[in-house]
Every structure is written in structure tokens, then in C-alpha cells.
Amino acid sequence: MTAAVLEVGSKVRFEGHSWTVVILEGARVRLVGSDNSTATVLVNYLFAAPDFELVGAPRPRVPPFGLLEELPVQALERAEAWERHVREVETGLPVPGQGGVPRAEFDPAQRTVAEREEAKASELTVAGQPTSAVTVRRMRSRYREKGLWGLVDQRTARRRSVVGRADERVVAAVIQVLEAQRERSSGTLSRLRRMVG
């Protein structure tokens, strides 16, 4: 059984009321009550509340906020753009809870999920980002599973080594040779290569 995730559209109980999550932004969550009241709270505060309950879930999973902050700006912007696309396919609106009327091709009352996926793929392709309905479906699945982090191109999230792809043994050998030569002449690159070899 997969753990439930606090995400846009999740139903929660908090401070004796039922709420719907409409926005997850950084460490904050925006809630809308059944009486249209709104609340913005820190996720940690929400989870720590004695009466907090993620309806239909044994335990909430916290999104990896710190990891998002370390991403390159372009990677985060691309993930956020995908989030708007996924939300539009799922709910009919790019930002659920802010009112408005869904565009006809994304209206859940008029179109099936498959039709909305096809429409989003066509829209993105026309906009210069070749995309298939399968890709849209995959991104929806990732978003449901991991939230915004699931939409991040994981190649941009890898930590880069200061020595690039160099073998760690070669780096250790170079450091050892340089340390041994510290009090001597700086020598030549060819001598360094020979000693490291």
C-alpha cells in the first residue's frame, strides 16, 4: 500500500473543520473550508496539530522542500510549469481553488481524463514543447506520487562533484603526489603525470 501524500486536492481535518488543500507553496499550505473560509498555515504546524487528519490516509508524507531550494532556477520553473499543466488536466484549472471556468478542452464535466491528456499534449506540442499523451499521464502519476518534486528533471537534481567524472583513486593519487612535493620545486606536469601513474 502506498502512503498518501498531502497534495492539492487533499481533504484534511484541522481545528475541528474539514478543509481542502488548494495551494502548496514552500513550507505553507492554503486551505479552503466547506464554508469557503480560507487559512494559510505552515505544513509543520498543520501536521503537529492534535486533531490533524489527512482524510483517507494513515500518515502524511512531507514534500522535500529543502531539495527544491537547491535546484537551478530553470529546473524549478520547468517543474512549476508542469505542475500547472498537470493541475489543469486533473481539475480543469491551472490553479485550483482560485475560481474561474475551465477551458472547454479541460473541463472534467465535459471531457474524460484521456481526452484532457490528449488536449494538453497537443497544446504543448503546438507551443513548441513536443509532448505525447503518455508523457502527460506519466507526469500526472509522478505528481500524485511525489508532488512538485516528481516533476523535476532529476538530472538537474544530482549533486555535481568538484572533480567532475574523475575516478576517486586518481584524485587521491594526485593529492598524495602534490602533498609529497609541497616543499620541493613545483616541477612539471609531465613529472606529476609520471608520479601519479
N, C-alpha and C positions, 0 to 999 in steps of 0.2 A: 504494500500500500504506500503510495507517495504522500509525503507530508504536504499539507495545504500551505499556501503562500498568501501573505497579505498583499493584495494587488487591487488595482482599480476594479470596482465592481464587487469586491468582497463585502459581505454583510457581517457587521460586528455588533456586540452588545458592550456598552460603555456608559458608566454613570447612570445606570437604570434605564437607558434608552436604546432603541435599535437604530443603527446608522448604516449608511452605505459609503464605502471609500470611493471618492471621486478624483482625488489627486494625491499622488505620492511624489514629494519634491524634497530631495535631500533627506534629512532626518525627520521631516514633518509629513503629516498626513492630514488631508482635508476630508472632513466627514459631513454628510448631509443626512439629517434626521427624517423620519417619516412625516414630520410636520413642516418640512422644508427649512428647519433651523440648520445652521452650519456651525462647525467647530474645526479649529486647526490646532492640532496637538503634536508634540514630539512622539515619535514612534516608541521610544523607550518608556515614556510616561504612559502611553496607551497600554503597552504590554505589561507594565508594572501595576496597573490599576487592579484592585482586588476583584472587581466584577467584570473585568475584560474577558470577552469570549469571541473567538473567530467562529462564527456560526458554521457548523458542519465540519469543523476541523479539530483534531486533538491538540495541536500545538502550532503556533505561527512560526514562520521562518523569516528571519530578518534579512532584507536585501544587503548586498555588500557595498555599503555607502562609501567606505574609505577607498575601495578599489576604483570606483567611478571617478573619484577626485584625482587619481594618478594618471588617468588616460590622457592621451593627446586630445586637444580641443576638437580637432576634426573627427576623431573616432567617436567622441561623446555626442557631437552634433549629429552624426550619421545615425547613431543608436536612437537618439531622441526623435529624429525624423521617422525612423522605422516605427517607433512607439506610436506616433500619431497615426501612421498608416494602419497599423495593427488595430488600434482602438477604433478607427473608422470602420474597418471591416467587421469588428466584433459588435460594436454598439450603434454604428451609423454616424457617430460624431467623433472628430479627432480628439476632442477634449470633453469626455462625458461629464454631465452634471452642470455644464455652463449654458444650457438651453440651446435653442436653435432647432432647425429642422434638418434631418438627414437628407443628403442629396439622393435623388431617386435611385441611382445605381447602388447605393449603400444602405438603403432603408431596410432594416430587418423585417419590417411588416410586409414588404413587397418582394424581397429577394431572398433566396436561400444563401447559406454561407458560401457554398461553392460558386454561386453567381457573383457574390460580392468579392470573393478572392480573384475570380477572373477579371472583374472590373478593375480591381486595384492593380493587378498585373498589367493590364492594358494601359491604364493611366500612367503607371511608372515607366513603361516602355516608351510611350509617346513622349514623355518628359525627358527622355534621354538616358534612362536607367533600365536597360533591358532586364526584365523580370518575368518569371513564369508564375502561374498559379500555385505550383508546387513550392516555390520559394516563399510565397506569401503564407502558405499553410505551415511551412517549416518555421517561419518567423513567429507566427501566432503560437505555435507549440512551445517554442523557446521562451516567448514572453510569459505564457501561462506558467511554465516551469520555473523560470529564474527572474522574471520581471525585466527591468531595463538591462540588467547585466547579460541576460540571454541574447539581447540584440546587438551586443558589442562584438565587433570583429576581433576574435580572440588573438589574432596575430599582433594586434596593436597593444594587447594587454601583457604580452610577455616582457619580462624584465630583460634589459639589454646588459650584457657583460661589458666591462670597460676594456676587455681584451678581445672583444669580438668572438669569432669562432675558433680562436687559437686553442689548441689542446692544453689542458691544465698542466700536463707534465712538461711541455715545452716552456710554458710561462714560469714554472717553478725552477727549471734549469737555468733560464736566462737570469732570474733573480739571484740564484745561487752564484753564478759566474760574476755578475755585477757586484755582488757583495764581496766576493773574494778579491776583486780588482779595485776595491774602493781606495786604497792607499797608493796604488800604482798609477802609472800613466793611463790615460783614458783608452789608449790602444786604438785598434781599428775595428771596423765592422766585420771584416773577414776573420780577424782573430776571435772575435766574440762568437761568430758562427761556428768556427772550428771547435772552440771550447764547449759550446753548448752541445754540439753534435757528439 
